[in-house]
């Protein structure tokens, strides 16, 4: 299991770099995470189905409000992994994701002296998961 977690966090580094640089997440990285996503439920089961259903509804909402599809796919794959591992609280995670994204937006606005039209969400996604794990 350690190797799977290590692989997940290791692939997070190029995803974050790519998203910060180009505001896009290449599908090759998402394919690697998709492969890892299959291993976690195979070993541990899918976890509570209600969490997955609520996740799908939230991800559909994200698609409608204009969140990038790479970010939506990354969140979907990550939800499958984390939902299979533990009693995953979507409300606590989304609160930390909102706080991380707002902090990223605030820092970017202060540094650039203007409000950006798009931000890289992948760093906030991974930071929110790290904070969620730390708070558990």
PLY file of the C-alpha trace (Angstrom):
ply
format ascii 1.0
element vertex 136
property float x
property float y
property float z
element edge 135
property int vertex1
property int vertex2
end_header
0.00 0.00 0.00
2.92 2.32 0.72
4.08 1.97 -2.88
0.64 2.99 -4.17
0.52 6.08 -1.93
4.08 6.99 -2.80
3.25 6.67 -6.51
0.16 8.85 -6.11
2.04 11.66 -4.36
4.99 11.29 -6.74
2.77 11.83 -9.81
1.30 14.87 -8.04
4.56 16.78 -8.57
4.50 16.88 -12.40
0.76 17.51 -12.36
1.21 20.56 -10.15
4.14 21.84 -12.22
2.25 21.37 -15.48
-0.89 23.03 -14.13
1.02 25.99 -12.73
2.90 26.46 -16.00
0.17 25.97 -18.60
-3.11 25.90 -16.60
-3.73 22.43 -18.08
-3.34 18.89 -16.78
-2.09 16.55 -19.52
-4.11 13.36 -19.95
-0.99 11.20 -19.64
-0.76 12.09 -15.95
-4.46 11.45 -15.50
-4.04 8.04 -17.15
-1.33 7.15 -14.63
-3.57 8.22 -11.75
-6.45 6.27 -13.33
-4.27 3.16 -13.29
-3.48 3.78 -9.62
-7.16 4.48 -8.95
-8.03 0.95 -10.03
-5.59 -0.57 -7.53
-7.01 1.13 -4.43
-10.66 -0.04 -4.77
-9.44 -3.48 -5.83
-7.56 -3.82 -2.55
-9.96 -1.96 -0.23
-13.38 -1.77 -1.91
-15.16 1.37 -3.07
-16.16 2.70 0.35
-19.49 4.44 0.99
-21.46 4.68 -2.25
-23.29 7.81 -1.06
-19.97 9.70 -1.03
-19.33 8.67 -4.63
-22.83 9.74 -5.66
-22.46 13.14 -3.98
-19.01 13.47 -5.57
-20.49 12.90 -9.03
-23.16 15.56 -8.41
-20.53 18.04 -7.21
-18.25 17.29 -10.17
-21.14 17.84 -12.60
-21.75 21.19 -10.89
-18.04 22.03 -11.25
-18.28 21.27 -14.97
-21.21 23.66 -15.33
-19.53 26.53 -13.51
-16.42 26.33 -15.68
-13.85 24.40 -13.67
-11.34 22.86 -16.07
-12.04 19.29 -17.16
-8.53 18.20 -16.16
-9.26 19.38 -12.62
-12.65 17.66 -12.65
-11.07 14.39 -13.84
-8.30 14.69 -11.24
-10.86 15.21 -8.49
-12.96 12.28 -9.70
-9.99 9.92 -9.70
-8.80 11.17 -6.34
-12.26 10.70 -4.82
-12.24 7.07 -5.89
-8.88 6.56 -4.19
-9.65 8.38 -0.96
-13.20 7.09 -0.62
-11.88 3.51 -0.73
-9.32 4.23 1.98
-11.33 5.70 4.80
-14.52 7.28 5.97
-14.03 10.29 3.72
-15.84 13.53 4.62
-16.68 15.47 1.48
-17.77 18.55 3.41
-14.47 18.79 5.29
-12.50 18.20 2.10
-14.41 20.80 0.06
-14.02 23.33 2.86
-10.25 22.82 2.76
-10.27 22.91 -1.07
-12.16 26.19 -1.04
-9.74 27.65 1.51
-6.69 26.50 -0.50
-8.08 27.81 -3.79
-8.97 31.14 -2.17
-5.47 31.42 -0.64
-3.94 30.63 -4.05
-6.12 33.27 -5.69
-5.30 35.80 -2.98
-1.54 35.22 -3.22
-1.62 35.38 -7.02
-3.63 38.61 -6.90
-1.26 40.23 -4.41
1.86 39.23 -6.36
0.50 40.16 -9.82
-1.54 43.17 -8.62
-4.52 42.00 -10.64
-7.19 39.32 -10.39
-6.42 36.38 -12.71
-9.08 35.01 -15.03
-7.92 31.41 -14.48
-5.95 29.74 -11.73
-4.22 26.39 -11.52
-6.45 24.26 -9.29
-4.24 21.14 -9.07
-1.94 22.60 -6.37
-5.01 23.45 -4.29
-6.47 19.96 -4.84
-3.34 18.20 -3.61
-2.75 20.68 -0.78
-6.34 20.25 0.37
-5.91 16.46 0.44
-2.66 16.84 2.41
-4.34 19.18 4.89
-7.31 16.86 5.14
-5.01 13.95 6.00
-3.10 16.04 8.52
-6.30 17.11 10.26
-7.69 13.59 10.51
0 1
1 2
2 3
3 4
4 5
5 6
6 7
7 8
8 9
9 10
10 11
11 12
12 13
13 14
14 15
15 16
16 17
17 18
18 19
19 20
20 21
21 22
22 23
23 24
24 25
25 26
26 27
27 28
28 29
29 30
30 31
31 32
32 33
33 34
34 35
35 36
36 37
37 38
38 39
39 40
40 41
41 42
42 43
43 44
44 45
45 46
46 47
47 48
48 49
49 50
50 51
51 52
52 53
53 54
54 55
55 56
56 57
57 58
58 59
59 60
60 61
61 62
62 63
63 64
64 65
65 66
66 67
67 68
68 69
69 70
70 71
71 72
72 73
73 74
74 75
75 76
76 77
77 78
78 79
79 80
80 81
81 82
82 83
83 84
84 85
85 86
86 87
87 88
88 89
89 90
90 91
91 92
92 93
93 94
94 95
95 96
96 97
97 98
98 99
99 100
100 101
101 102
102 103
103 104
104 105
105 106
106 107
107 108
108 109
109 110
110 111
111 112
112 113
113 114
114 115
115 116
116 117
117 118
118 119
119 120
120 121
121 122
122 123
123 124
124 125
125 126
126 127
127 128
128 129
129 130
130 131
131 132
132 133
133 134
134 135
